[in-house]
């Protein structure tokens, strides 16, 4: 599938929702993987501000950061809401997985083979 501006804008919105959720859960120090989501969102904003139209050259940058956010032991797949916040509603883990899958969908479309596993 060809990735265009609309898909990139949707990715930015998805990242923002995901980041808002994590910030809401973690009132103190943010998890390590969060920095990669923030970098991706900022890069998308910069891409639109400079008016670049060559999304194909930009995709590898996003894919690099998406893969980095899944680093073994400190990546998003290791984030356990129930363990970090035992008092939290168990449904929040499912909501987090849904937010993450919305972002992952972009990379499925672009051909990246990153798969979310063991989130819940």
C-alpha positions in Angstrom: 0.0 0.0 0.0 1.2 3.5 -0.8 1.7 5.7 2.2 0.6 9.3 1.8 0.1 12.4 3.8 -3.3 11.3 5.3 -1.7 8.1 6.6 1.2 10.0 8.1 -1.2 12.5 9.7 -3.2 9.5 11.2 0.1 8.0 12.5 0.9 11.3 14.2 -2.6 11.4 15.8 -2.2 7.8 16.9 1.2 8.5 18.4 -0.2 11.5 20.3 -3.1 9.4 21.8 -0.6 6.7 22.8 1.7 9.2 24.4 -1.1 10.9 26.3 -2.1 7.6 27.7 1.4 6.8 28.9 1.9 10.2 30.4 -1.5 9.8 32.2 -0.4 6.5 33.6 3.1 7.5 34.5 3.0 10.7 36.6 6.8 10.5 37.3 9.5 9.0 35.1 8.3 7.9 31.6 9.2 4.4 30.3 12.3 4.2 28.1 10.3 3.4 24.9 8.3 6.7 25.2 11.3 8.7 23.9 11.0 6.9 20.5 7.3 7.7 20.2 8.1 11.3 21.0 10.9 11.3 18.4 8.6 9.8 15.8 5.8 12.4 16.5 8.3 15.3 16.3 9.8 14.0 13.1 6.3 13.8 11.5 5.7 17.4 12.6 9.0 18.5 11.1 8.3 16.6 7.9 5.1 18.6 7.4 6.5 21.9 8.5 9.4 21.8 6.0 7.0 20.7 3.3 8.8 17.6 2.1 6.8 15.4 -0.2 9.1 12.4 -0.4 7.5 10.1 2.1 9.4 7.1 0.8 12.7 8.6 2.0 11.1 9.4 5.3 9.6 6.0 6.1 12.9 4.4 7.1 13.4 7.0 9.8 10.0 6.2 11.3 10.6 2.4 11.0 14.0 2.7 12.7 12.4 4.5 15.7 9.4 2.0 15.8 11.8 -0.9 15.9 13.9 0.9 18.6 10.8 1.3 20.7 10.6 -2.5 20.9 14.1 -3.0 22.2 14.4 -6.2 24.3 13.8 -5.7 28.0 13.1 -2.0 27.8 10.8 -1.8 24.9 7.0 -1.3 24.8 6.4 -5.0 24.8 7.9 -5.2 28.3 5.5 -2.5 29.6 3.1 -4.2 32.0 0.4 -1.8 33.2 -1.0 -4.3 35.7 2.5 -4.8 37.3 3.4 -1.1 37.4 -0.1 -0.1 38.6 -1.9 -3.0 40.4 -4.7 -0.7 41.4 -5.5 0.3 37.8 -8.5 -1.0 36.0 -7.5 -4.2 34.0 -9.3 -2.8 30.9 -6.5 -0.2 30.7 -4.1 -2.9 29.5 -6.5 -3.7 26.6 -6.9 0.0 25.8 -3.1 0.4 25.7 -2.8 -2.6 23.3 -5.5 -1.1 21.1 -3.7 2.3 20.9 -0.5 0.5 20.1 -2.1 -1.6 17.4 -3.4 1.6 15.8 0.1 2.8 15.4 1.4 -0.6 14.4 -1.2 -0.7 11.6 0.7 2.1 9.9 3.9 0.0 9.8 1.9 -3.1 8.6 0.7 -1.0 5.6 4.2 0.3 4.9 5.7 -3.1 4.8 7.5 -3.2 8.2 7.2 -6.6 9.8 7.2 -5.4 13.5 4.6 -7.4 15.5 3.3 -6.6 18.9 3.4 -9.6 21.2 2.9 -10.5 24.8 1.4 -7.1 25.7 -1.4 -8.4 27.9 
